[in-house]
């Protein structure tokens, strides 16, 4: 079930919102692991898992930021003192945007993919594709989070200055 959800997410997102991984993307990851040769599978996989761990750390920090902003926005949204309709609507849109970004973050920190019992080269390609997808998803999510955070600050400043 979980793998099906991630597969659906990947089909919806890669190719429409994010670029789908191509052969050059896999090759660039393989070149980054230049010291891991085909006969040294454990070194190649160690490199890939190290890179995935780096992405996980960055995504965890981003997810913490998103969670704190959602909590603050929900607090402001639910306060009864002087929050008008337009301001509430703007906050609700921002809450929904952050919730969507949360889904993208969760895609980045999924458990490692199941490797087939095929050849080592195909398993390495599967790992490289997964690393590419995590990095691309993180980069996009990070950029959009900055934009939504700037919009949130703008909304909160407008709300406090104009008493919305």
N, C-alpha and C positions, 0 to 999 in steps of 0.2 A: 504493500500500500504506500509506504513512504517513498520507495523508489519510483512508483508511478506518479506521485505528486511532484517529485523533482523533475521527472521526465516531462511532465506536462508544463511545468514552469519553464524548463529549458526550451521546449518547442514554442511556447508563447513569446519568450523574451529574446532568445538568440536568433538573430536574423531580422527582427523588427525593432526592438529597442537597442539591443547591443549587437555588435558584429559577431557573426558566427565564426568559430575557430576554423582556420584554413590550414593547409599544409605548411605554409610559411610560418604560422604561429607555432606549430608543433616543432618545426625545425629550429626556431629561435630559442625555444625552451631546451631542446636537445643540445644546442650550441652552448647555452649557459651552463649546462652540465658536462662541459667538454672533457672533464677528467674521468667521467664515468663511461666506460666502454661497454659494449654489448656483453663482454664476458665478466663484467663487474656489475651485475644487476643490483646488488645490495647498495653499492655506492650511488647509483643512479636514483634508486628509490629513496635513499636517505636524503639526497638533494631535493627531490620533489616534495617529500614530506616536510623537510625543513622550510621550504618555500610556502607550503600550505600552512605550516605553523605560524609563519610570519604574517600571512594574510589573516589567519584566525585572530592573532593578537590585535592587529589593526581594526578588524571588524568588531571585536569585543569592545574596544574603546569607542568606536563609532556608535555601537548599539547602546552603550552607557549614555552617551550624549543624547541620542534620540529618546531614550527612556526618560531621562530627566526633563527634557523639553516637553514630552507628552504629559508627564505628571504636572508640570507647571501650567501648561495650557488647559488641562482638564480642571485644575484648581480654579484658574481664572474663569473658565467657561461656566463652571458650576456656582461661582460666587453670585450672590443675589444683589450685591451693591453696585448699582449704576452701570450694568453691562447692557448696551442696547442691541437691537436686532442685527444691524449691519456688522457691528464689531463681533458679535457672537457668531455670525455666519463666517466671517473671515477666520476666526479662531477654529471653527469646526473644519473648514477646508484645510487648514494647516495641520490639525490633528489627523485627518484622513491621509494627508500627504506623508506625515511621519509614520503612520501605520503601514503604508505601502513601502516606505523605505525599510521598515522593520522586516518585512517579508524578504526583501532583497538581501538584507544582512543575514537572515536565517539561511538563505540559499548558500551564502558564502561559508558558513560554518557547519555544513552538513557532515555527517560521518563519511569516512572514506568510501569511495565507490567499491563495489564488488568487482574483483578482477575475474575475468574468464579464465578457463583453464587452457587458453590458447597459447600462442607463442609469446616469448618474452618481449619481442618487438611490439606486438599488438597491445600487450599489457602496458608497456611503456608509453605507447601512443595514447592509451586510455587515461593514464595518469597525467600526461602532458595536457591533454584536452581538458581534464578536470581542473588542473592548475590554471590553465588559460581562462576558463569560465569563472573561476573564483576571483582571479585578479581583475578581469574585465568587469565583473559584477561589483566588486569592491570599488574600483575606480569610478564607475558611473554613480554608485550610491554615495560615495564621498563627495563628488562634485555636486550632485543634486541636494545633498544634505546642507552643504554650504549655502546654496541658493535659497533653500527653504528657510534656513536659519536667518539669513539676512532679511527675507520677507517677514519672518516672525518678529524680528527686532523692529522692523519698520512698522508693522501692525501695532505692536505694543507701545511704541513711541507715539504714533498717531492717536491710539486709544487714550493714552494718558494726557497728551497735550490738548486734544479736542474733547476730552470727556466722553468718548464714545462708550 
